[in-house]
Amino acid sequence: MKKTVWLSFDLAVGGDYENLYAWLDDHEAKECGDGLAMIEFTAEGDIHDALKEDLIKQVNFSKKDRVYAVWRDDDKTRGRFLVEKRKFAPWEGYGTRNQTEDVEV
C-alpha cells in the first residue's frame, strides 16, 4: 500500500547526512523545510516497521539522532518515532497555561 509520509529528521553534529540524503533522494523526497521531507512510500503491512527497516539499512544513526514519521491511516493522522524517542520540549514552561500536578490523558 502506498502512503504519503512526512519525515522530520534531526541528526547530531557529524550525523550520517550523506546516507540519509541519498535515501531521501532515492525515494524522490520533496523538501518541506529544514529537517522535513515528504515521500511516497509503499509498504506491505505496518508502515512504521517497513519505513524503519528500510531507513536503518542505509543510514548509520547515533543515539542523538531522531527521525519522526507522520502519515494518514484509516482517516486518522498517525505519528511515531522511527529512530530514538520523544524528549522534553525546549519550550516547556514558557507558556501561560496553569501547571497542575494532576495530569489527565
C-alpha positions as CSV (number, residue, x, y, z in Angstrom):
1,M,0.0,0.0,0.0
2,K,1.3,3.4,-1.0
3,K,1.2,6.2,1.6
4,T,2.3,9.8,1.8
5,V,4.7,10.2,4.7
6,W,6.3,13.3,6.2
7,L,9.7,12.7,7.9
8,S,11.1,15.0,10.4
9,F,14.8,14.4,11.0
10,D,17.3,15.8,13.5
11,L,20.8,14.4,13.3
12,A,23.5,15.2,15.7
13,V,26.7,17.1,14.6
14,G,28.6,14.6,12.5
15,G,25.4,12.7,11.7
16,D,25.2,10.5,8.6
17,Y,23.5,13.1,6.4
18,E,25.1,11.8,3.3
19,N,23.4,8.4,3.5
20,L,20.1,10.0,4.8
21,Y,20.1,12.4,1.9
22,A,20.9,9.5,-0.5
23,W,17.9,7.6,0.9
24,L,15.6,10.6,0.6
25,D,16.8,11.2,-3.0
26,D,16.3,7.5,-3.8
27,H,12.7,7.9,-2.6
28,E,12.2,11.1,-4.6
29,A,11.5,13.1,-1.4
30,K,10.2,16.6,-1.5
31,E,11.9,19.2,0.6
32,C,9.4,20.8,3.1
33,G,11.8,23.0,5.2
34,D,14.8,22.4,7.4
35,G,14.8,18.8,8.6
36,L,11.4,18.0,7.0
37,A,10.7,15.9,3.9
38,M,7.7,14.2,2.2
39,I,7.9,10.9,0.5
40,E,5.5,8.4,-1.2
41,F,6.3,5.1,0.5
42,T,5.0,1.6,-0.5
43,A,4.8,-1.0,2.3
44,E,3.1,-4.3,2.9
45,G,1.8,-4.4,6.4
46,D,2.8,-1.9,9.1
47,I,4.1,1.3,7.5
48,H,6.2,2.2,10.6
49,D,8.1,-1.0,10.7
50,A,8.7,-1.0,6.9
51,L,9.9,2.6,6.9
52,K,12.2,2.0,9.9
53,E,13.7,-1.2,8.5
54,D,14.3,0.5,5.1
55,L,15.8,3.6,6.6
56,I,18.2,1.9,9.1
57,K,19.6,-0.4,6.4
58,Q,21.1,2.7,4.7
59,V,21.7,5.2,7.4
60,N,24.0,4.9,10.4
61,F,22.2,6.5,13.3
62,S,23.6,7.5,16.6
63,K,21.8,7.7,20.0
64,K,21.4,11.5,19.5
65,D,19.8,11.2,16.0
66,R,16.0,11.3,15.7
67,V,13.5,10.7,12.9
68,Y,9.8,11.1,13.3
69,A,7.2,10.0,10.7
70,V,3.6,11.3,10.1
71,W,1.1,9.6,7.8
72,R,-2.6,9.1,7.3
73,D,-4.1,5.7,8.2
74,D,-7.8,4.9,8.2
75,D,-8.8,8.5,8.1
76,K,-6.6,9.2,11.2
77,T,-3.3,11.0,11.3
78,R,-0.6,8.9,12.9
79,G,2.9,9.8,14.0
80,R,5.7,7.8,15.6
81,F,9.4,7.9,16.0
82,L,11.4,5.7,13.6
83,V,14.7,6.5,15.3
84,E,15.0,7.2,19.1
85,K,12.1,8.7,21.1
86,R,10.4,11.9,22.3
87,K,12.3,14.1,24.7
88,F,11.4,17.1,26.8
89,A,10.4,20.1,24.6
90,P,12.7,23.2,24.9
91,W,9.5,25.4,25.1
92,E,8.0,23.6,28.2
93,G,7.4,26.1,30.9
94,Y,7.3,29.2,28.7
95,G,3.6,29.3,28.2
96,T,0.9,30.8,30.4
97,R,-1.2,27.7,31.0
98,N,-1.7,26.6,34.6
99,Q,0.6,23.9,35.7
100,T,-1.1,21.3,37.9
101,E,0.1,18.1,39.5
102,D,-2.9,16.1,38.2
103,V,-2.5,15.0,34.6
104,E,-5.3,13.5,32.7
105,V,-4.5,11.9,29.3
